[in-house]
Structures are given as C-alpha cells and as structure tokens.
C-alpha cells in the first residue's frame, strides 16, 4: 500500500527508497503507476498527480526550487519575479533554460527532493533578489515564525557582506510582503514607522507613520471574505471616531502607483501637523488668558 501521508508530507514527490521505508513494495509502486495513482518522473522517483509543475521541473532537472520560487512555497513573499529559480549542484548538467534562473551552488541535504531548505532559500534570496524584495522575504519569514532576526543573521553568516547587511534591515511586524515594502520605502524617506500598533477600541493597525498617520495595507487576498471586509471597515470607523488621521492603500497601488500614494500621504501628514500646531497654539492662548 502506498503511504499517502508520507507523499503529502514530502510535497507530493518521493524516492522509491522513501516510499519503501514507509511500507510500499516495488510491486505496489508499479501497480500505483499503472492505476494512475503515481507518476514515475525519473528513475527511482515518484510523484502524485497533484504535484506542482514547478516541483516536477526541478526534480526532472535534478535540482531544487530556490530563491523567490522556493520562498513562495514556504508561504513567504515572492516579489514580482515570476521566473523559475533552480538550485543545481555544480556538477549538474545545464538544466532548463527558458524563463529559468539557475543557481549553481551546493545544496543542503534534506528529505524534500523538490525545494531547498528554508536556510538555503533565505541565502539564495539574499544573494539573488533586489534589496527590497530580499528584506520583504526576510520580514515575512520572521512574522511567520520561521526564523527570527538573530537566527537569520546566523543563516547568512557565510554570505557576502552586502547580503549580511540586508539581514540587519529585516524587522518583525509585516504580515505581508506589501507591508514590508511600504515600511522600507517610508523609512528610506526618513519617516518614523511603527508596525502593528494597538489602538484602544480599534485593535491592531498595520502602520503608524510619524506618530500621527495610521495606515492599513490591503494585500493580494484583501476582502477574500465578507468578515474581513467588515473588520476593515470597523477599524476605519473606529480610527475616524477618535479623530485619528488614517489611510488605506492596496497592494496594486504600492506596486503600480507609489508616487500617488506618497502624494496622498504627504498631504495627510501636512494637514495633521498643521492641525496639531493650531491646537497647540490655541492651548497656549487659553493658558495665557486664564
């Protein structure tokens, strides 16, 4: 009998040795292939029919998914690079070419045939991706509890200095890569950015900018259900009821029209500063005439 749990745990692809260790015989493997329950994708390697195309491509090429391609499989930010990233051993043949980025590096050994370890994934992202994307991957890994700032620095200890420097830019608090990108861009601009700020009666808000502007960032899956939509509107109403400056931006706005986001943000911040200055001046006058 084929152990479906073992196959699922391994991402839908396993060696004959792994399946035999889980109790399958050679005859059962052959029968499963004939019945269409398994695919034999290369000598001694089997896959479920539901195994992803990218994973199959990697295994056929005797490589593993790497960099941002692997990051997505770990539930992390993958940026806008849709090319297939493969990590191949230095002595491996050329492998696929079209739309593929090949990383010729030794690969940490582990039981999954189709993707690199999380540590190898983070190292390849640090070397290959642009800084903003790399930091967003690191941020989402930290927020997901897959690593922490100190462990991340240990993982990247043997990498070039510019890669290690990117680890120092990573922060907890970004529930999505889009939030991380907003944080990074605002901090580079000189703004004070706080993340996951608790507001009494409202709950957590994604970002607070310069202590006065509360920003909610809607990710790619935003409004995936009615309850999420209602929660968003309740937070907006709660912030408005408290007279707090607020702004909601979408992933599409961040990716495609960032200058417009900045213009709107600058306008709100300027208005908030002027309003606070007027309140302070009124308070000083009230005190002087008391």
PyMOL commands that set and color helices and strands:
alter all, ss='L'
color gray80, all
select helices_A, chain A and resi 4-9+16-21+26-34+53-60+67-73+118-128+131-143+149-155+161-168+177-188+226-241+251-256+258-288
alter helices_A, ss='H'
color red, helices_A
select strands_A, chain A and resi 13-15+39-42+45-47+64-65+84-88+100-104+193-199+203-209+213-218+245-250
alter strands_A, ss='S'
color yellow, strands_A
deselect
rebuild
show_as cartoon
